[in-house]
Amino acid sequence: MNIALLAHSSKRELMVQFCIAYSGILAKHHLCATGTTGKLISEATGLKIFKFLSLEQGGDQQIASRVACNEIDLLIFLRDPNLLSGEKDDVSDILRLCDVHTIPVATNVATAEALIHALEQGFLDWRDIVNPNKGQY
């Protein structure tokens, strides 16, 4: 599966810790991330991650375009709910696209863990049946 990893600045360390904890599962999949988050995860875990631009430079928009092209199967976006409303704009577009394209999404670590466990147990394989010829980045 193609898994996208994003995190607001204040949640990057939590994302790294999450990826360390679940590196055995994540290593079996194709991972992509925004630049800074991807670099931190890769350095801490050794996971192979395709890195887009940083979140601040439009990496979220690059991942959103992959969602729109049906090239992402699962999205984990650890977001900071305490950001000012103007700073949340990066979240609404990508979450809307995930809803449109029926992409499972986690926006906090509890939901991310639930999705990772479901992935490990094969409960998210339905996307392969729906679109078995989907491209990979």
TORPA-4810 file (N, C-alpha, C, O; in nm, 3 decimals):
<nodes>
NODE_1_0.083_-0.118_0.000_0.000_0.000_0.000_0.087_0.124_0.000_0.201_0.121_0.048_M
NODE_2_0.036_0.231_-0.053_0.102_0.361_-0.053_0.051_0.441_0.066_-0.067_0.473_0.075_N
NODE_3_0.142_0.474_0.157_0.106_0.544_0.281_0.173_0.680_0.282_0.295_0.691_0.264_I
NODE_4_0.094_0.784_0.303_0.146_0.921_0.312_0.152_0.963_0.459_0.058_0.939_0.535_A
NODE_5_0.264_1.025_0.497_0.286_1.068_0.635_0.310_1.219_0.637_0.402_1.269_0.571_L
NODE_6_0.229_1.291_0.711_0.242_1.435_0.726_0.228_1.470_0.873_0.162_1.398_0.949_L
NODE_7_0.289_1.580_0.914_0.275_1.626_1.052_0.301_1.775_1.061_0.395_1.827_1.000_A
NODE_8_0.218_1.843_1.136_0.248_1.982_1.167_0.376_1.985_1.251_0.412_1.885_1.313_H
NODE_9_0.444_2.098_1.252_0.573_2.111_1.321_0.570_2.060_1.464_0.661_1.990_1.508_S
NODE_10_0.466_2.095_1.536_0.457_2.055_1.677_0.429_1.906_1.697_0.438_1.856_1.809_S
NODE_11_0.397_1.835_1.590_0.364_1.693_1.599_0.468_1.604_1.531_0.450_1.482_1.523_K
NODE_12_0.577_1.663_1.481_0.677_1.583_1.409_0.745_1.481_1.498_0.767_1.367_1.455_R
NODE_13_0.779_1.518_1.620_0.844_1.422_1.709_0.750_1.306_1.742_0.794_1.191_1.752_E
NODE_14_0.622_1.335_1.758_0.523_1.229_1.780_0.517_1.136_1.660_0.506_1.015_1.675_L
NODE_15_0.523_1.193_1.539_0.522_1.111_1.417_0.646_1.022_1.413_0.636_0.904_1.377_M
NODE_16_0.760_1.076_1.448_0.883_0.996_1.450_0.869_0.880_1.548_0.903_0.767_1.516_V
NODE_17_0.818_0.909_1.668_0.799_0.804_1.768_0.700_0.698_1.720_0.719_0.578_1.743_Q
NODE_18_0.595_0.741_1.654_0.496_0.649_1.597_0.563_0.558_1.493_0.541_0.437_1.493_F
NODE_19_0.644_0.617_1.407_0.710_0.539_1.301_0.816_0.445_1.358_0.837_0.336_1.304_C
NODE_20_0.882_0.485_1.465_0.976_0.394_1.532_0.898_0.274_1.586_0.939_0.159_1.568_I
NODE_21_0.788_0.300_1.652_0.708_0.194_1.713_0.652_0.097_1.610_0.640_-0.023_1.637_A
NODE_22_0.617_0.147_1.493_0.552_0.064_1.391_0.638_0.045_1.265_0.586_0.018_1.157_Y
NODE_23_0.768_0.060_1.280_0.856_0.051_1.164_0.849_-0.086_1.096_0.864_-0.096_0.974_S
NODE_24_0.827_-0.191_1.173_0.816_-0.325_1.115_0.700_-0.337_1.019_0.710_-0.403_0.915_G
NODE_25_0.590_-0.274_1.051_0.472_-0.275_0.963_0.493_-0.178_0.847_0.468_-0.213_0.731_I
NODE_26_0.538_-0.057_0.877_0.556_0.045_0.774_0.657_0.003_0.668_0.644_0.040_0.552_L
NODE_27_0.759_-0.073_0.708_0.864_-0.115_0.614_0.811_-0.203_0.502_0.877_-0.218_0.399_A
NODE_28_0.695_-0.260_0.518_0.636_-0.349_0.417_0.557_-0.272_0.312_0.499_-0.332_0.221_K
NODE_29_0.555_-0.140_0.323_0.472_-0.059_0.235_0.553_0.053_0.172_0.666_0.080_0.212_H
NODE_30_0.494_0.118_0.071_0.556_0.232_0.006_0.518_0.357_0.085_0.400_0.387_0.101_H
NODE_31_0.618_0.428_0.133_0.595_0.545_0.217_0.634_0.672_0.145_0.733_0.676_0.071_L
NODE_32_0.556_0.776_0.167_0.594_0.909_0.121_0.560_1.005_0.234_0.477_0.976_0.320_C
NODE_33_0.626_1.119_0.233_0.606_1.217_0.339_0.644_1.355_0.288_0.711_1.370_0.186_A
NODE_34_0.601_1.454_0.362_0.650_1.588_0.335_0.798_1.590_0.376_0.841_1.508_0.457_T
NODE_35_0.873_1.682_0.319_1.018_1.681_0.328_1.079_1.672_0.467_1.155_1.579_0.495_G
NODE_36_1.047_1.765_0.554_1.108_1.767_0.686_1.065_1.646_0.768_1.149_1.582_0.832_T
NODE_37_0.938_1.614_0.766_0.887_1.499_0.839_0.951_1.371_0.786_0.994_1.285_0.864_T
NODE_38_0.958_1.358_0.655_1.018_1.240_0.595_1.164_1.224_0.632_1.211_1.113_0.659_G
NODE_39_1.237_1.334_0.632_1.379_1.330_0.669_1.397_1.285_0.813_1.481_1.200_0.842_K
NODE_40_1.317_1.340_0.904_1.327_1.303_1.045_1.294_1.155_1.066_1.363_1.086_1.141_L
NODE_41_1.188_1.108_1.001_1.148_0.968_1.013_1.257_0.876_0.958_1.295_0.778_1.021_I
NODE_42_1.304_0.909_0.840_1.407_0.828_0.774_1.533_0.818_0.859_1.590_0.710_0.875_S
NODE_43_1.577_0.931_0.914_1.697_0.932_0.997_1.679_0.850_1.124_1.773_0.784_1.169_E
NODE_44_1.560_0.853_1.183_1.536_0.784_1.310_1.509_0.635_1.292_1.536_0.556_1.382_A
NODE_45_1.454_0.598_1.176_1.409_0.459_1.158_1.483_0.382_1.051_1.486_0.259_1.053_T
NODE_46_1.544_0.452_0.957_1.605_0.385_0.843_1.503_0.344_0.737_1.539_0.279_0.639_G
NODE_47_1.376_0.382_0.755_1.273_0.349_0.656_1.299_0.424_0.526_1.345_0.539_0.527_L
NODE_48_1.270_0.359_0.415_1.281_0.423_0.284_1.155_0.506_0.261_1.043_0.453_0.261_K
NODE_49_1.174_0.636_0.243_1.061_0.727_0.230_1.083_0.820_0.110_1.187_0.883_0.099_I
NODE_50_0.984_0.826_0.022_0.988_0.924_-0.086_0.950_1.058_-0.025_0.843_1.071_0.034_F
NODE_51_1.036_1.158_-0.040_1.012_1.287_0.024_0.968_1.393_-0.077_1.033_1.416_-0.179_K
NODE_52_0.856_1.456_-0.047_0.808_1.570_-0.123_0.866_1.696_-0.060_0.953_1.687_0.027_F
NODE_53_0.821_1.812_-0.103_0.862_1.937_-0.041_0.815_1.938_0.105_0.731_1.857_0.144_L
NODE_54_0.867_2.030_0.183_0.821_2.044_0.321_0.675_2.091_0.320_0.626_2.143_0.219_S
NODE_55_0.609_2.073_0.431_0.469_2.115_0.444_0.456_2.264_0.412_0.363_2.305_0.342_L
NODE_56_0.548_2.343_0.464_0.544_2.488_0.444_0.567_2.529_0.299_0.524_2.636_0.257_E
NODE_57_0.635_2.445_0.223_0.666_2.477_0.083_0.569_2.413_-0.016_0.587_2.426_-0.137_Q
NODE_58_0.467_2.346_0.034_0.366_2.288_-0.055_0.369_2.136_-0.066_0.304_2.080_-0.155_G
NODE_59_0.442_2.069_0.020_0.445_1.923_0.017_0.308_1.861_0.038_0.278_1.756_-0.018_G
NODE_60_0.226_1.926_0.120_0.090_1.877_0.140_0.010_1.882_0.010_-0.072_1.795_-0.016_D
NODE_61_0.034_1.985_-0.072_-0.035_1.996_-0.200_0.014_1.889_-0.297_-0.064_1.837_-0.377_Q
NODE_62_0.143_1.855_-0.290_0.195_1.748_-0.374_0.130_1.614_-0.336_0.093_1.535_-0.423_Q
NODE_63_0.116_1.591_-0.208_0.052_1.468_-0.164_-0.097_1.471_-0.199_-0.153_1.369_-0.238_I
NODE_64_-0.160_1.586_-0.185_-0.301_1.599_-0.223_-0.321_1.564_-0.370_-0.421_1.501_-0.406_A
NODE_65_-0.227_1.603_-0.454_-0.240_1.568_-0.597_-0.230_1.418_-0.616_-0.295_1.363_-0.705_S
NODE_66_-0.149_1.349_-0.535_-0.140_1.203_-0.541_-0.270_1.139_-0.493_-0.313_1.037_-0.547_R
NODE_67_-0.332_1.199_-0.392_-0.462_1.151_-0.346_-0.564_1.166_-0.459_-0.640_1.074_-0.487_V
NODE_68_-0.564_1.282_-0.523_-0.659_1.309_-0.632_-0.639_1.213_-0.749_-0.735_1.183_-0.820_A
NODE_69_-0.517_1.167_-0.770_-0.486_1.072_-0.878_-0.500_0.927_-0.832_-0.462_0.835_-0.904_C
NODE_70_-0.554_0.907_-0.713_-0.577_0.775_-0.656_-0.448_0.695_-0.638_-0.445_0.575_-0.664_N
NODE_71_-0.343_0.763_-0.594_-0.213_0.699_-0.574_-0.175_0.686_-0.427_-0.063_0.645_-0.396_E
NODE_72_-0.265_0.720_-0.337_-0.242_0.707_-0.193_-0.352_0.617_-0.137_-0.470_0.636_-0.166_I
NODE_73_-0.313_0.518_-0.056_-0.409_0.425_0.003_-0.444_0.458_0.147_-0.552_0.423_0.195_D
NODE_74_-0.354_0.526_0.215_-0.372_0.556_0.357_-0.296_0.684_0.388_-0.182_0.701_0.344_L
NODE_75_-0.357_0.773_0.464_-0.294_0.900_0.497_-0.293_0.918_0.649_-0.397_0.907_0.714_L
NODE_76_-0.176_0.946_0.702_-0.163_0.979_0.844_-0.112_1.123_0.850_0.000_1.151_0.809_I
NODE_77_-0.194_1.211_0.901_-0.160_1.353_0.913_-0.177_1.392_1.059_-0.287_1.425_1.103_F
NODE_78_-0.068_1.387_1.134_-0.075_1.428_1.274_-0.078_1.579_1.277_0.023_1.646_1.256_L
NODE_79_-0.194_1.631_1.304_-0.212_1.776_1.299_-0.227_1.834_1.438_-0.264_1.766_1.533_R
NODE_80_-0.196_1.961_1.446_-0.206_2.033_1.573_-0.341_2.102_1.577_-0.364_2.197_1.502_D
NODE_81_-0.432_2.056_1.664_-0.565_2.117_1.669_-0.564_2.257_1.729_-0.665_2.327_1.723_P
NODE_82_-0.452_2.300_1.785_-0.444_2.432_1.848_-0.392_2.542_1.757_-0.372_2.655_1.801_N
NODE_83_-0.370_2.510_1.629_-0.325_2.613_1.536_-0.437_2.712_1.510_-0.555_2.679_1.521_L
NODE_84_-0.400_2.833_1.476_-0.499_2.934_1.441_-0.569_2.892_1.313_-0.512_2.818_1.232_L
NODE_85_-0.692_2.937_1.293_-0.772_2.892_1.179_-0.703_2.915_1.045_-0.717_2.832_0.955_S
NODE_86_-0.630_3.022_1.026_-0.560_3.048_0.900_-0.451_2.947_0.872_-0.419_2.920_0.756_G
NODE_87_-0.393_2.891_0.977_-0.287_2.793_0.960_-0.342_2.654_0.933_-0.264_2.564_0.900_E
NODE_88_-0.473_2.633_0.946_-0.533_2.503_0.927_-0.572_2.477_0.782_-0.617_2.367_0.749_K
NODE_89_-0.557_2.576_0.695_-0.600_2.561_0.556_-0.533_2.443_0.486_-0.593_2.382_0.398_D
NODE_90_-0.409_2.411_0.525_-0.339_2.300_0.463_-0.408_2.167_0.491_-0.389_2.071_0.417_D
NODE_91_-0.486_2.161_0.596_-0.551_2.037_0.636_-0.681_2.014_0.561_-0.707_1.903_0.516_V
NODE_92_-0.763_2.116_0.547_-0.898_2.097_0.495_-0.900_2.043_0.353_-0.982_1.956_0.323_S
NODE_93_-0.814_2.089_0.265_-0.815_2.042_0.126_-0.778_1.896_0.115_-0.844_1.820_0.044_D
NODE_94_-0.673_1.856_0.183_-0.630_1.717_0.172_-0.730_1.622_0.238_-0.751_1.511_0.190_I
NODE_95_-0.791_1.664_0.348_-0.892_1.579_0.412_-1.016_1.566_0.325_-1.076_1.459_0.318_L
NODE_96_-1.054_1.674_0.259_-1.169_1.668_0.167_-1.141_1.572_0.053_-1.227_1.492_0.017_R
NODE_97_-1.020_1.579_-0.004_-0.985_1.487_-0.112_-0.985_1.341_-0.066_-1.027_1.253_-0.140_L
NODE_98_-0.939_1.317_0.055_-0.942_1.180_0.109_-1.086_1.132_0.122_-1.114_1.015_0.094_C
NODE_99_-1.176_1.219_0.163_-1.317_1.182_0.170_-1.373_1.153_0.031_-1.445_1.055_0.013_D
NODE_100_-1.341_1.236_-0.066_-1.389_1.217_-0.203_-1.341_1.084_-0.260_-1.416_1.014_-0.328_V
NODE_101_-1.215_1.049_-0.232_-1.154_0.928_-0.290_-1.154_0.808_-0.195_-1.089_0.707_-0.222_H
NODE_102_-1.226_0.819_-0.085_-1.242_0.711_0.013_-1.107_0.658_0.062_-1.081_0.538_0.059_T
NODE_103_-1.022_0.751_0.106_-0.890_0.717_0.159_-0.900_0.716_0.312_-0.942_0.816_0.370_I
NODE_104_-0.862_0.606_0.378_-0.860_0.607_0.524_-0.761_0.712_0.575_-0.649_0.722_0.524_P
NODE_105_-0.802_0.790_0.676_-0.721_0.900_0.728_-0.715_0.894_0.880_-0.813_0.865_0.947_V
NODE_106_-0.597_0.923_0.931_-0.579_0.942_1.075_-0.525_1.083_1.096_-0.432_1.125_1.027_A
NODE_107_-0.582_1.155_1.192_-0.533_1.289_1.222_-0.478_1.298_1.364_-0.438_1.405_1.409_T
NODE_108_-0.475_1.184_1.433_-0.415_1.179_1.566_-0.354_1.041_1.584_-0.382_0.950_1.507_N
NODE_109_-0.270_1.026_1.686_-0.194_0.902_1.701_-0.283_0.784_1.737_-0.251_0.671_1.700_V
NODE_110_-0.393_0.804_1.807_-0.482_0.694_1.842_-0.545_0.633_1.716_-0.549_0.511_1.701_A
NODE_111_-0.592_0.718_1.627_-0.651_0.670_1.503_-0.544_0.611_1.411_-0.569_0.513_1.340_T
NODE_112_-0.425_0.670_1.412_-0.315_0.615_1.332_-0.282_0.473_1.377_-0.260_0.386_1.293_A
NODE_113_-0.279_0.450_1.507_-0.253_0.315_1.557_-0.363_0.218_1.516_-0.334_0.104_1.479_E
NODE_114_-0.488_0.262_1.521_-0.599_0.176_1.479_-0.585_0.138_1.331_-0.605_0.023_1.294_A
NODE_115_-0.551_0.235_1.247_-0.534_0.206_1.105_-0.414_0.116_1.079_-0.421_0.028_0.993_L
NODE_116_-0.306_0.136_1.150_-0.187_0.052_1.131_-0.217_-0.092_1.173_-0.175_-0.186_1.105_I
NODE_117_-0.290_-0.111_1.281_-0.327_-0.246_1.323_-0.422_-0.309_1.221_-0.410_-0.428_1.191_H
NODE_118_-0.515_-0.232_1.168_-0.605_-0.283_1.064_-0.526_-0.320_0.939_-0.553_-0.423_0.877_A
NODE_119_-0.429_-0.239_0.904_-0.343_-0.268_0.789_-0.266_-0.398_0.810_-0.259_-0.482_0.721_L
NODE_120_-0.209_-0.413_0.929_-0.131_-0.533_0.961_-0.217_-0.659_0.954_-0.168_-0.765_0.915_E
NODE_121_-0.343_-0.648_0.990_-0.432_-0.764_0.992_-0.503_-0.785_0.858_-0.583_-0.877_0.843_Q
NODE_122_-0.473_-0.699_0.760_-0.530_-0.716_0.626_-0.668_-0.658_0.606_-0.734_-0.689_0.507_G
NODE_123_-0.713_-0.574_0.698_-0.847_-0.518_0.687_-0.857_-0.402_0.589_-0.968_-0.356_0.560_F
NODE_124_-0.747_-0.353_0.537_-0.750_-0.242_0.441_-0.718_-0.287_0.299_-0.699_-0.203_0.211_L
NODE_125_-0.710_-0.416_0.276_-0.674_-0.468_0.144_-0.783_-0.448_0.038_-0.757_-0.471_-0.080_D
NODE_126_-0.902_-0.405_0.078_-1.010_-0.385_-0.018_-0.971_-0.286_-0.127_-1.023_-0.295_-0.239_W
NODE_127_-0.881_-0.191_-0.098_-0.842_-0.093_-0.200_-0.766_-0.160_-0.313_-0.775_-0.114_-0.427_R
NODE_128_-0.692_-0.267_-0.285_-0.622_-0.340_-0.390_-0.722_-0.409_-0.483_-0.697_-0.420_-0.603_D
NODE_129_-0.832_-0.454_-0.428_-0.935_-0.520_-0.508_-1.005_-0.418_-0.597_-1.033_-0.446_-0.714_I
NODE_130_-1.033_-0.300_-0.542_-1.102_-0.195_-0.617_-1.016_-0.144_-0.732_-1.068_-0.118_-0.840_V
NODE_131_-0.886_-0.129_-0.709_-0.797_-0.072_-0.810_-0.664_-0.144_-0.810_-0.564_-0.089_-0.763_N
NODE_132_-0.658_-0.268_-0.862_-0.535_-0.346_-0.853_-0.420_-0.295_-0.939_-0.306_-0.334_-0.916_P
NODE_133_-0.446_-0.212_-1.036_-0.340_-0.162_-1.125_-0.293_-0.022_-1.091_-0.234_0.046_-1.175_N
NODE_134_-0.320_0.021_-0.970_-0.286_0.155_-0.929_-0.135_0.174_-0.934_-0.059_0.085_-0.896_K
NODE_135_-0.092_0.291_-0.980_0.050_0.320_-0.990_0.112_0.351_-0.855_0.042_0.381_-0.758_G
NODE_136_0.242_0.344_-0.851_0.315_0.380_-0.731_0.407_0.495_-0.765_0.451_0.507_-0.880_Q
NODE_137_0.436_0.580_-0.668_0.519_0.696_-0.693_0.663_0.658_-0.707_0.748_0.744_-0.728_Y
</nodes>
